[in-house]
Amino acid sequence: MIRAIPNINTARLTLRAMRPEDFDPFAALWGSPVAERHAAGGPLSRSRSWGVFLRVAGHWHMTGFGEWAIEDRRTRRMIGQAGFRYSVSDLGEDFDAYPEASVMVLPEMQDQRVGAEAIVAAHDWFDRVITGPLVARVRDGDDAGATLAARMGYARLRVIEDDTGSVQLLRRNSPPAG
């Protein structure tokens, strides 16, 4: 399925398609400690980041949804990524069969709540355009991520162990009421 990648504007951010010039900040994000905390297998080398960058960009064309670049509207700088993907992680049919929500922002943006702003906007779009269940992962110790996931309507499926520790697998069957 091919679908035009929409732009989504919030008060401070634009969620937009990845562009070739986004690769340097994308590689910096995936090479940072943020990738180690939030993504199994991170941080990544620049060459491995290239493969992930292409996968993120191409996901939209194969599924009709994907992850956006998060752009700071004030500086016009890419500061992260947010959206949905099929992760095909061998975590079971109750997880792998559904789009996985994720958000990562550069280390210097961590305390500015831009990740939460971006993922809420992404969920608003998904709920209007795609609909259906979603899944997510939250690493133990990521209290902000767990709080946001609960607010967005995610509930725990189970806890798994990976190379970096315990991870909660979550599922959201529909948007939270109200």
LINLIN-V54374 format. One record per residue. N is the residue number from 1. RES is the residue in one letter. D_LAST is the distance of its C-alpha to the last C-alpha in whole Angstrom. Layout:
# LINLIN-V54374
n->(N	N)
res->(RES	RES)
d_last->(D_LAST	D_LAST)
This chain:
# LINLIN-V54374
n->(1	2	3	4	5	6	7	8	9	10	11	12	13	14	15	16	17	18	19	20	21	22	23	24	25	26	27	28	29	30	31	32	33	34	35	36	37	38	39	40	41	42	43	44	45	46	47	48	49	50	51	52	53	54	55	56	57	58	59	60	61	62	63	64	65	66	67	68	69	70	71	72	73	74	75	76	77	78	79	80	81	82	83	84	85	86	87	88	89	90	91	92	93	94	95	96	97	98	99	100	101	102	103	104	105	106	107	108	109	110	111	112	113	114	115	116	117	118	119	120	121	122	123	124	125	126	127	128	129	130	131	132	133	134	135	136	137	138	139	140	141	142	143	144	145	146	147	148	149	150	151	152	153	154	155	156	157	158	159	160	161	162	163	164	165	166	167	168	169	170	171	172	173	174	175	176	177	178)
res->(M	I	R	A	I	P	N	I	N	T	A	R	L	T	L	R	A	M	R	P	E	D	F	D	P	F	A	A	L	W	G	S	P	V	A	E	R	H	A	A	G	G	P	L	S	R	S	R	S	W	G	V	F	L	R	V	A	G	H	W	H	M	T	G	F	G	E	W	A	I	E	D	R	R	T	R	R	M	I	G	Q	A	G	F	R	Y	S	V	S	D	L	G	E	D	F	D	A	Y	P	E	A	S	V	M	V	L	P	E	M	Q	D	Q	R	V	G	A	E	A	I	V	A	A	H	D	W	F	D	R	V	I	T	G	P	L	V	A	R	V	R	D	G	D	D	A	G	A	T	L	A	A	R	M	G	Y	A	R	L	R	V	I	E	D	D	T	G	S	V	Q	L	L	R	R	N	S	P	P	A	G)
d_last->(32	32	29	29	28	25	25	22	22	20	21	24	24	25	24	27	30	32	36	39	39	36	38	40	36	35	38	38	34	35	38	37	36	32	33	35	32	29	31	33	37	36	38	39	43	43	44	41	39	40	39	36	35	37	35	31	33	34	31	29	32	32	29	27	25	26	26	26	28	26	28	29	29	31	34	33	33	32	30	28	27	23	22	23	26	28	29	32	32	34	31	31	29	26	26	28	27	24	23	23	21	23	23	26	28	31	32	33	29	28	27	25	22	22	22	18	18	19	18	14	16	17	14	13	16	17	14	15	19	19	17	17	18	18	20	21	24	24	27	28	28	25	23	21	21	20	17	15	16	14	11	11	11	15	17	21	23	26	28	31	34	35	38	36	34	31	28	25	24	20	18	15	15	12	9	6	4	0)
